[in-house]
Amino acid sequence: MRAPRPRRADIEAAAFRLGGAIRRTPVITLAPEETGLDAHVALKLELLQHSGSFKARGALNSVLTLAPGTGAVCAASGGNHGGAVAWAAQRSGVVADVFVPVNAPEAKVERIRDYGARVHLVEGTVKEALMACQDFSDAEGAPLIHPYDAFETVAGAGTLGLEIEEQVPEAGLVVVACGGGGLYAGLAASLEGVARVQPVEPDRCPSLAAALAAGERVEVAVGGVAVDSLGAASVGEIAFESAQESAVDPVVVTDAQITAARHFLWQRVRVLAEPGACVALASVLGGQTTVPAGQTAVVVISGGNNTTLPTLVEGVLVGA
């Protein structure tokens, strides 16, 4: 049985539900002389969202649609979704248990704890954390808030697209990083008929590209600089079906390109994003995603939960 997929009306309903609880994050537009491209690049700064990433949208939408009387939830995450669920649960007076890989960035783990959630460290990757979380959910009866492959999560993430449409109405292209694909699927639904949505993956976490090549969802080995935010071993069913319906071809970028985009963002814009949030920008700066001359593309900068603060040594970003 196929997973239900949110459509535009579902995302509009989620936006109404979320109301003023979610920040309307700003957009900064870079002129052609700033990027070397013959086009404008509008950066949607979702790293300024509550909990430090776009994940707050789907997490809060999920919590707000719980059955009345639900007092506890659980989640599995590489860090950002866990922090978002912890924030949403604290805001709503719900207890949260969050399962993360033992090697998750300490800054992300501490953020989860700061919001009052109980952290469970799991040996392995996000896949193993999700399995442990499912076992906990089955035993304790706490609903599992999926990080990317649930109707409520995707619908909440899609509210970002409604903001983009209002803030940058001239944009015909929106470029977004894809891990499990919840944000990509949400944007594809909310912007259908409005703008083309281009998913981008690290070449060391290519779950969507591998699935489309195989004609079915498959597991891939994950690693690299963006693994803590984009390290889903298998793309979500909702995202996979969205990509098939849209006949989209994901592009991939290297760790070196991701790091270069991160440096660019800090040096030119003074925005400090985590590596996974720089994947979409890397594809634009590197030419894998082409922005037609004279047009405007929106690039989503999806999170800013960094492990360390940077220092500059002779103009080079160090320690980030």
MARFI-457963 format. One record per residue (C-alpha): y, z, x. Coordinates in steps of 0.2 Angstrom, whole numbers, plus 5000, padded with zeros to 4 digits. Layout:
<atoms>
+------+------+------+
!   c2 !   c3 !   c1 !
+------+------+------+
!    Y !    Z !    X !
...
+------+------+------+
</atoms>
This chain:
<atoms>
+------+------+------+
!   c2 !   c3 !   c1 !
+------+------+------+
! 5000 ! 5000 ! 5000 !
! 5017 ! 4995 ! 5007 !
! 5030 ! 5007 ! 5010 !
! 5045 ! 5006 ! 4998 !
! 5060 ! 4998 ! 5005 !
! 5078 ! 5003 ! 5001 !
! 5090 ! 4990 ! 4994 !
! 5109 ! 4989 ! 4993 !
! 5109 ! 5000 ! 4977 !
! 5099 ! 5013 ! 4985 !
! 5110 ! 5014 ! 5000 !
! 5126 ! 5015 ! 4989 !
! 5117 ! 5030 ! 4980 !
! 5114 ! 5038 ! 4996 !
! 5132 ! 5036 ! 5001 !
! 5138 ! 5044 ! 4985 !
! 5126 ! 5058 ! 4988 !
! 5131 ! 5061 ! 5006 !
! 5150 ! 5061 ! 5001 !
! 5161 ! 5069 ! 5013 !
! 5147 ! 5079 ! 5022 !
! 5145 ! 5064 ! 5034 !
! 5159 ! 5059 ! 5045 !
! 5167 ! 5041 ! 5044 !
! 5166 ! 5037 ! 5062 !
! 5179 ! 5027 ! 5070 !
! 5179 ! 5009 ! 5077 !
! 5186 ! 5003 ! 5093 !
! 5189 ! 4985 ! 5096 !
! 5188 ! 4977 ! 5113 !
! 5197 ! 4961 ! 5117 !
! 5190 ! 4947 ! 5126 !
! 5199 ! 4951 ! 5142 !
! 5190 ! 4968 ! 5142 !
! 5172 ! 4961 ! 5141 !
! 5173 ! 4944 ! 5148 !
! 5167 ! 4937 ! 5132 !
! 5176 ! 4924 ! 5122 !
! 5175 ! 4935 ! 5107 !
! 5179 ! 4952 ! 5100 !
! 5167 ! 4967 ! 5101 !
! 5170 ! 4981 ! 5089 !
! 5161 ! 4998 ! 5094 !
! 5156 ! 5008 ! 5080 !
! 5156 ! 5026 ! 5087 !
! 5142 ! 5034 ! 5078 !
! 5140 ! 5046 ! 5093 !
! 5154 ! 5056 ! 5085 !
! 5143 ! 5059 ! 5070 !
! 5137 ! 5077 ! 5066 !
! 5123 ! 5082 ! 5077 !
! 5129 ! 5069 ! 5090 !
! 5120 ! 5053 ! 5082 !
! 5118 ! 5042 ! 5067 !
! 5102 ! 5052 ! 5063 !
! 5112 ! 5065 ! 5053 !
! 5114 ! 5052 ! 5039 !
! 5095 ! 5050 ! 5036 !
! 5092 ! 5068 ! 5039 !
! 5104 ! 5075 ! 5026 !
! 5100 ! 5062 ! 5013 !
! 5082 ! 5067 ! 5015 !
! 5086 ! 5086 ! 5013 !
! 5097 ! 5083 ! 4998 !
! 5083 ! 5074 ! 4989 !
! 5070 ! 5087 ! 4991 !
! 5062 ! 5094 ! 4976 !
! 5072 ! 5109 ! 4969 !
! 5067 ! 5126 ! 4977 !
! 5060 ! 5118 ! 4993 !
! 5064 ! 5131 ! 5006 !
! 5057 ! 5123 ! 5022 !
! 5055 ! 5107 ! 5031 !
! 5048 ! 5100 ! 5047 !
! 5051 ! 5085 ! 5058 !
! 5046 ! 5077 ! 5074 !
! 5058 ! 5069 ! 5086 !
! 5062 ! 5064 ! 5104 !
! 5078 ! 5075 ! 5101 !
! 5091 ! 5066 ! 5090 !
! 5082 ! 5067 ! 5074 !
! 5076 ! 5084 ! 5077 !
! 5094 ! 5090 ! 5080 !
! 5100 ! 5081 ! 5064 !
! 5086 ! 5089 ! 5053 !
! 5091 ! 5106 ! 5061 !
! 5109 ! 5103 ! 5056 !
! 5105 ! 5096 ! 5039 !
! 5093 ! 5111 ! 5035 !
! 5106 ! 5124 ! 5042 !
! 5119 ! 5116 ! 5031 !
! 5108 ! 5117 ! 5016 !
! 5101 ! 5134 ! 5018 !
! 5083 ! 5127 ! 5022 !
! 5072 ! 5133 ! 5036 !
! 5067 ! 5119 ! 5049 !
! 5053 ! 5118 ! 5061 !
! 5055 ! 5104 ! 5074 !
! 5041 ! 5097 ! 5085 !
! 5047 ! 5088 ! 5101 !
! 5038 ! 5082 ! 5117 !
! 5037 ! 5095 ! 5131 !
! 5047 ! 5083 ! 5142 !
! 5061 ! 5080 ! 5129 !
! 5079 ! 5082 ! 5137 !
! 5083 ! 5100 ! 5138 !
! 5101 ! 5097 ! 5131 !
! 5093 ! 5090 ! 5115 !
! 5081 ! 5104 ! 5113 !
! 5095 ! 5117 ! 5115 !
! 5105 ! 5107 ! 5101 !
! 5090 ! 5109 ! 5089 !
! 5089 ! 5128 ! 5093 !
! 5108 ! 5130 ! 5091 !
! 5107 ! 5124 ! 5073 !
! 5094 ! 5137 ! 5070 !
! 5078 ! 5127 ! 5069 !
! 5062 ! 5133 ! 5077 !
! 5056 ! 5122 ! 5091 !
! 5038 ! 5118 ! 5095 !
! 5035 ! 5109 ! 5111 !
! 5020 ! 5097 ! 5111 !
! 5011 ! 5089 ! 5126 !
! 5013 ! 5070 ! 5125 !
! 5025 ! 5058 ! 5117 !
! 5034 ! 5057 ! 5100 !
! 5017 ! 5051 ! 5093 !
! 5009 ! 5067 ! 5097 !
! 5023 ! 5077 ! 5091 !
! 5023 ! 5068 ! 5075 !
! 5004 ! 5071 ! 5073 !
! 5007 ! 5090 ! 5077 !
! 5021 ! 5090 ! 5064 !
! 5010 ! 5082 ! 5051 !
! 4996 ! 5095 ! 5054 !
! 5010 ! 5109 ! 5052 !
! 5016 ! 5101 ! 5036 !
! 4998 ! 5100 ! 5029 !
! 4995 ! 5118 ! 5033 !
! 5012 ! 5126 ! 5028 !
! 5017 ! 5114 ! 5014 !
! 5034 ! 5111 ! 5022 !
! 5039 ! 5092 ! 5018 !
! 5039 ! 5081 ! 5034 !
! 5056 ! 5072 ! 5036 !
! 5051 ! 5056 ! 5045 !
! 5062 ! 5050 ! 5059 !
! 5062 ! 5032 ! 5054 !
! 5049 ! 5026 ! 5042 !
! 5053 ! 5035 ! 5025 !
! 5063 ! 5028 ! 5011 !
! 5076 ! 5043 ! 5011 !
! 5078 ! 5041 ! 5030 !
! 5082 ! 5023 ! 5030 !
! 5093 ! 5024 ! 5015 !
! 5104 ! 5037 ! 5023 !
! 5105 ! 5027 ! 5039 !
! 5110 ! 5012 ! 5029 !
! 5126 ! 5020 ! 5024 !
! 5132 ! 5016 ! 5041 !
! 5132 ! 4998 ! 5036 !
! 5144 ! 5001 ! 5021 !
! 5156 ! 5009 ! 5033 !
! 5155 ! 4994 ! 5045 !
! 5158 ! 4982 ! 5030 !
! 5174 ! 4991 ! 5025 !
! 5180 ! 4994 ! 5043 !
! 5177 ! 4977 ! 5051 !
! 5176 ! 4965 ! 5036 !
! 5178 ! 4950 ! 5048 !
! 5162 ! 4954 ! 5057 !
! 5147 ! 4941 ! 5055 !
! 5136 ! 4950 ! 5067 !
! 5130 ! 4968 ! 5069 !
! 5120 ! 4973 ! 5085 !
! 5109 ! 4989 ! 5085 !
! 5096 ! 4997 ! 5095 !
! 5079 ! 4998 ! 5088 !
! 5066 ! 5011 ! 5091 !
! 5056 ! 5015 ! 5076 !
! 5068 ! 5004 ! 5067 !
! 5075 ! 5015 ! 5053 !
! 5093 ! 5011 ! 5057 !
! 5090 ! 4993 ! 5059 !
! 5081 ! 4992 ! 5043 !
! 5095 ! 5002 ! 5034 !
! 5108 ! 4990 ! 5041 !
! 5098 ! 4975 ! 5036 !
! 5097 ! 4981 ! 5018 !
! 5115 ! 4987 ! 5017 !
! 5122 ! 4971 ! 5025 !
! 5111 ! 4958 ! 5017 !
! 5122 ! 4943 ! 5013 !
! 5136 ! 4951 ! 5022 !
! 5132 ! 4950 ! 5041 !
! 5117 ! 4946 ! 5052 !
! 5109 ! 4962 ! 5060 !
! 5102 ! 4959 ! 5077 !
! 5089 ! 4972 ! 5083 !
! 5088 ! 4976 ! 5102 !
! 5075 ! 4985 ! 5111 !
! 5072 ! 4991 ! 5129 !
! 5059 ! 4981 ! 5138 !
! 5049 ! 4997 ! 5141 !
! 5049 ! 5001 ! 5122 !
! 5046 ! 4984 ! 5113 !
! 5038 ! 4990 ! 5098 !
! 5046 ! 4978 ! 5086 !
! 5044 ! 4963 ! 5097 !
! 5026 ! 4967 ! 5100 !
! 5023 ! 4969 ! 5081 !
! 5031 ! 4952 ! 5077 !
! 5021 ! 4944 ! 5091 !
! 5005 ! 4951 ! 5085 !
! 5009 ! 4948 ! 5066 !
! 5005 ! 4967 ! 5063 !
! 5011 ! 4984 ! 5069 !
! 5003 ! 4988 ! 5085 !
! 5005 ! 5002 ! 5098 !
! 5014 ! 4999 ! 5114 !
! 5016 ! 5010 ! 5130 !
! 5033 ! 5017 ! 5131 !
! 5044 ! 5023 ! 5145 !
! 5061 ! 5020 ! 5153 !
! 5078 ! 5027 ! 5153 !
! 5080 ! 5026 ! 5134 !
! 5062 ! 5033 ! 5129 !
! 5069 ! 5050 ! 5122 !
! 5078 ! 5041 ! 5108 !
! 5069 ! 5024 ! 5106 !
! 5051 ! 5029 ! 5112 !
! 5042 ! 5025 ! 5096 !
! 5025 ! 5019 ! 5101 !
! 5024 ! 5008 ! 5084 !
! 5038 ! 5002 ! 5074 !
! 5040 ! 5008 ! 5057 !
! 5032 ! 4999 ! 5042 !
! 5049 ! 4997 ! 5033 !
! 5057 ! 4990 ! 5049 !
! 5043 ! 4978 ! 5052 !
! 5044 ! 4971 ! 5034 !
! 5063 ! 4970 ! 5035 !
! 5061 ! 4960 ! 5052 !
! 5048 ! 4948 ! 5044 !
! 5058 ! 4945 ! 5029 !
! 5074 ! 4941 ! 5039 !
! 5064 ! 4931 ! 5051 !
! 5074 ! 4940 ! 5065 !
! 5069 ! 4939 ! 5084 !
! 5073 ! 4955 ! 5093 !
! 5080 ! 4954 ! 5110 !
! 5075 ! 4965 ! 5124 !
! 5085 ! 4972 ! 5139 !
! 5080 ! 4981 ! 5155 !
! 5084 ! 4998 ! 5161 !
! 5096 ! 4991 ! 5174 !
! 5106 ! 4982 ! 5160 !
! 5106 ! 4998 ! 5149 !
! 5113 ! 5009 ! 5164 !
! 5126 ! 4996 ! 5167 !
! 5131 ! 4995 ! 5149 !
! 5132 ! 5014 ! 5150 !
! 5143 ! 5014 ! 5165 !
! 5154 ! 5000 ! 5157 !
! 5157 ! 5011 ! 5141 !
! 5162 ! 5026 ! 5152 !
! 5173 ! 5017 ! 5164 !
! 5182 ! 5005 ! 5152 !
! 5182 ! 5015 ! 5136 !
! 5179 ! 5033 ! 5142 !
! 5165 ! 5035 ! 5129 !
! 5150 ! 5044 ! 5136 !
! 5135 ! 5038 ! 5126 !
! 5116 ! 5042 ! 5130 !
! 5106 ! 5028 ! 5137 !
! 5097 ! 5023 ! 5121 !
! 5114 ! 5021 ! 5112 !
! 5119 ! 5008 ! 5125 !
! 5105 ! 4996 ! 5122 !
! 5114 ! 4985 ! 5109 !
! 5129 ! 4984 ! 5120 !
! 5118 ! 4979 ! 5135 !
! 5112 ! 4964 ! 5126 !
! 5130 ! 4958 ! 5122 !
! 5137 ! 4961 ! 5139 !
! 5121 ! 4953 ! 5147 !
! 5121 ! 4938 ! 5136 !
! 5104 ! 4941 ! 5127 !
! 5114 ! 4942 ! 5111 !
! 5127 ! 4928 ! 5109 !
! 5143 ! 4932 ! 5100 !
! 5150 ! 4915 ! 5094 !
! 5167 ! 4911 ! 5102 !
! 5182 ! 4918 ! 5093 !
! 5172 ! 4929 ! 5081 !
! 5169 ! 4948 ! 5080 !
! 5153 ! 4957 ! 5083 !
! 5150 ! 4975 ! 5079 !
! 5140 ! 4985 ! 5091 !
! 5133 ! 5002 ! 5086 !
! 5135 ! 5016 ! 5099 !
! 5122 ! 5027 ! 5090 !
! 5121 ! 5043 ! 5100 !
! 5129 ! 5054 ! 5113 !
! 5117 ! 5068 ! 5116 !
! 5117 ! 5067 ! 5135 !
! 5107 ! 5078 ! 5147 !
! 5122 ! 5081 ! 5159 !
! 5140 ! 5078 ! 5160 !
! 5145 ! 5064 ! 5173 !
! 5156 ! 5064 ! 5188 !
! 5165 ! 5050 ! 5195 !
! 5162 ! 5046 ! 5214 !
! 5173 ! 5031 ! 5220 !
! 5173 ! 5024 ! 5202 !
! 5155 ! 5026 ! 5199 !
! 5147 ! 5036 ! 5186 !
! 5135 ! 5049 ! 5194 !
! 5124 ! 5062 ! 5186 !
! 5124 ! 5055 ! 5169 !
+------+------+------+
</atoms>
